[in-house]
Amino acid sequence: MSIGYEKNIEVIELKGPLAGPSLVILGGVHGNELCGVEAIKTLSNKLNLKKGKVFFLIANLEAIAKKQRYVESDLNRAFFSKFAETLEEKTAEEIKTYLDQADALLDLHASTSRNSEVFIICGPQSVPLARFLPGNKIVTGIDSVHPGSTDNYMNVKCKQAVCVECGFYNDERSVIVAKKAIKNFLVAFDMLESSLDIRTQKIFSVESLYVAKQRFNPIKEFKDFEFVTKGNIIGLDGLTKIIANKNCRILFVRSADKGHEAFLTLE
């Protein structure tokens, strides 16, 4: 095992004795979502790889130290920035060095919603890989409304990438989920000794993203994947009622300032 630091990331490299895949396992992209960071720190010195190479990346060290989502801009929207100006855009350039070497990515996140659940975000080509990971639901098609994420970067390069949402960020169980995701991800590539059952998960596709026009506030704390009936109020954007225009499920509902993401609707 080797450990190194770049300007805003920590890199832990593990190698197996045989040739094999190169993987990236990423935590801390959002500095207040620490389940992946804790899981990486716990497991990275305990794993005995059969083959291949894994780069464990702890990202956005400054945001982690400040316990906030980001310092200057959202790192998970920074991977196609034309100019590396903000701290997070510069950090994305550091991370891309490792993504470019990798065959597949596991990115570990958590939610600020107490009603969050465990689920997976991925492109269609990574659904077979997602079947090995924790969570009963898969969300696809997010790249079209959430460009610039880690998995979007890998998808464009026709590589496999999965993001696991590990639950509520202040719940210790999110760390347990992150550890399980890491182990299952490595087993799926035959890099650890174990066996896995393929899960049956429901797949949802992203239909739209609502971006706040003034200041959006939801009318209540919504659960992930909560069903909303046509005509029901989701929240207020300034003084404007935001109403569901069809029966749908909604995801990542949160208060948002003007120009920021407020919620997704799912098919």
Residue pairs with C-beta under 8 A, 6 or more apart in sequence:
1 12
1 13
1 14
1 44
1 45
2 12
2 13
3 10
3 11
3 12
3 13
4 10
4 11
4 13
5 11
6 94
7 90
7 91
7 94
8 59
8 60
8 61
8 62
8 87
8 90
8 91
8 94
9 57
9 58
9 59
9 60
9 61
9 91
9 94
9 95
10 57
10 58
10 61
11 55
11 56
11 57
11 58
11 98
12 40
12 44
12 55
12 56
12 57
12 58
13 53
13 54
13 55
13 56
14 44
14 47
14 49
14 53
14 54
14 56
15 49
15 52
15 53
16 49
16 50
16 51
16 52
16 53
16 191
17 49
17 50
17 51
18 50
18 51
18 52
19 51
19 52
20 49
20 50
20 51
20 52
20 53
20 189
20 190
20 191
21 51
21 52
21 53
21 103
21 104
21 189
21 191
22 52
22 53
22 54
22 55
22 101
22 102
22 103
23 52
23 53
23 54
23 55
23 102
23 103
23 104
23 105
23 106
23 185
23 186
23 189
23 191
24 54
24 55
24 57
24 98
24 99
24 102
24 104
24 105
24 106
25 36
25 40
25 54
25 55
25 56
25 57
25 105
25 106
25 108
25 182
25 185
26 36
26 56
26 57
26 59
26 95
26 105
26 106
26 107
26 108
26 150
27 34
27 35
27 36
27 37
27 38
27 39
27 40
27 56
27 57
27 58
27 59
27 107
27 108
27 178
28 34
28 36
28 37
28 58
28 59
28 60
28 61
28 63
28 64
29 59
29 60
29 75
29 76
29 107
29 109
29 150
30 60
30 63
30 69
30 70
30 74
30 75
30 76
30 109
31 60
31 62
31 63
31 64
31 65
31 66
31 67
31 68
31 69
31 70
31 71
32 63
32 67
32 68
32 69
32 112
32 169
33 69
33 108
33 109
33 110
33 111
33 169
34 64
34 110
34 169
35 108
35 109
35 110
35 166
35 167
35 169
35 174
35 175
35 177
35 178
36 107
36 108
36 109
36 110
36 166
36 178
37 58
37 64
38 175
38 178
39 108
39 175
39 178
39 179
39 181
39 182
40 56
40 58
40 108
40 182
41 58
42 175
42 179
43 179
43 182
43 183
44 56
47 54
47 186
47 192
48 192
49 186
49 191
49 192
50 190
50 191
50 192
50 193
51 190
51 191
52 189
52 191
54 186
54 191
55 98
55 101
55 102
57 95
57 98
58 64
59 75
59 91
59 95
60 70
60 71
60 75
60 88
60 91
62 71
62 87
63 69
63 70
63 71
63 75
63 88
70 88
71 86
71 87
71 88
72 86
72 87
72 88
73 86
73 87
73 88
73 89
74 88
75 88
75 91
75 92
76 146
76 148
76 149
76 150
77 146
77 147
77 148
77 149
78 86
78 88
78 89
78 91
78 92
78 148
79 92
79 95
79 96
79 148
79 149
79 150
79 152
79 153
80 147
80 148
80 152
80 153
81 89
81 92
81 148
83 89
84 90
84 92
84 93
95 150
96 153
99 105
99 150
99 153
99 154
99 157
100 157
102 154
102 159
103 159
103 160
104 126
104 129
104 154
104 159
104 160
104 161
104 162
104 185
104 189
105 150
105 151
105 154
105 159
105 160
105 161
105 162
106 161
106 162
106 163
106 164
106 181
106 182
106 185
107 149
107 150
107 151
107 161
107 162
107 163
107 164
108 163
108 164
108 166
108 178
108 181
108 182
109 163
109 164
109 165
109 166
110 116
110 165
110 166
110 167
110 168
110 169
110 174
111 165
111 167
111 168
111 169
111 224
111 252
112 168
112 169
112 254
113 168
113 221
113 222
113 223
113 224
113 252
113 253
113 254
114 168
114 221
115 168
115 221
115 222
115 223
115 224
115 226
116 165
116 167
116 168
116 223
116 224
117 135
117 136
117 137
117 165
117 167
117 223
117 224
117 225
118 134
118 135
118 136
118 164
118 165
118 166
118 167
118 177
119 135
119 136
119 137
119 138
119 139
119 164
119 165
119 224
119 225
120 130
120 133
120 135
120 137
120 138
120 139
120 162
120 163
120 164
120 165
120 201
121 138
121 139
121 140
121 142
121 151
121 162
121 163
121 164
121 165
122 129
122 130
122 138
122 139
122 140
122 151
122 161
122 162
122 163
123 140
123 143
123 151
123 155
123 161
124 140
125 155
125 158
125 160
126 151
126 155
126 160
126 161
126 162
127 138
127 140
127 203
129 160
129 162
129 185
129 188
130 138
130 162
130 201
131 198
131 199
131 200
131 201
132 184
132 185
132 187
132 188
132 196
132 198
132 199
133 162
133 164
133 181
133 184
133 185
133 188
133 199
134 164
134 166
134 177
134 180
134 181
134 184
135 164
135 165
135 201
136 199
136 201
136 202
137 201
137 202
137 203
137 204
137 225
138 201
138 202
138 203
138 204
139 203
139 204
139 205
139 206
139 251
139 266
140 203
140 204
140 205
140 206
141 205
141 206
142 149
142 152
142 206
142 264
143 149
143 151
143 152
143 155
144 206
145 206
145 208
145 209
145 264
146 152
146 206
146 209
146 261
149 163
150 161
150 163
151 161
151 162
151 163
153 161
154 160
154 161
155 161
162 185
164 177
164 178
164 181
165 224
166 174
166 175
166 177
166 178
166 181
167 173
167 174
167 177
168 174
183 192
183 194
184 196
186 192
187 194
187 195
187 196
188 196
204 225
204 249
204 251
204 266
204 267
205 266
205 267
206 264
206 265
206 266
206 267
207 248
207 264
207 265
207 266
207 267
208 264
208 265
209 261
209 263
209 264
209 265
210 216
210 234
210 242
210 261
210 262
210 263
210 264
210 265
211 256
211 259
211 260
211 261
211 262
212 237
212 256
212 257
212 258
212 259
212 260
212 261
212 262
213 237
213 238
213 240
213 258
214 237
214 238
214 240
214 258
215 237
215 238
215 255
215 256
215 257
215 258
216 235
216 236
216 237
216 242
216 255
216 256
216 262
217 235
217 236
217 255
218 234
218 235
218 253
218 254
218 255
218 262
218 263
219 233
219 234
219 235
219 236
221 253
222 234
222 250
222 253
222 263
224 251
224 252
225 249
225 250
225 251
225 266
226 249
226 250
226 253
227 247
227 248
227 249
228 234
228 244
228 247
228 248
228 249
228 250
229 244
229 247
230 244
230 245
230 246
230 247
231 243
231 244
232 243
232 244
233 241
233 242
233 243
234 242
234 243
234 244
234 250
234 253
234 263
235 242
235 253
235 262
235 263
236 242
237 262
242 262
244 250
244 265
248 265
248 266
248 267
249 265
249 266
250 263
250 264
250 265
250 266
251 263
251 264
251 265
251 266
252 261
252 263
252 264
253 262
253 263
254 261
254 262
254 263
255 262
256 262
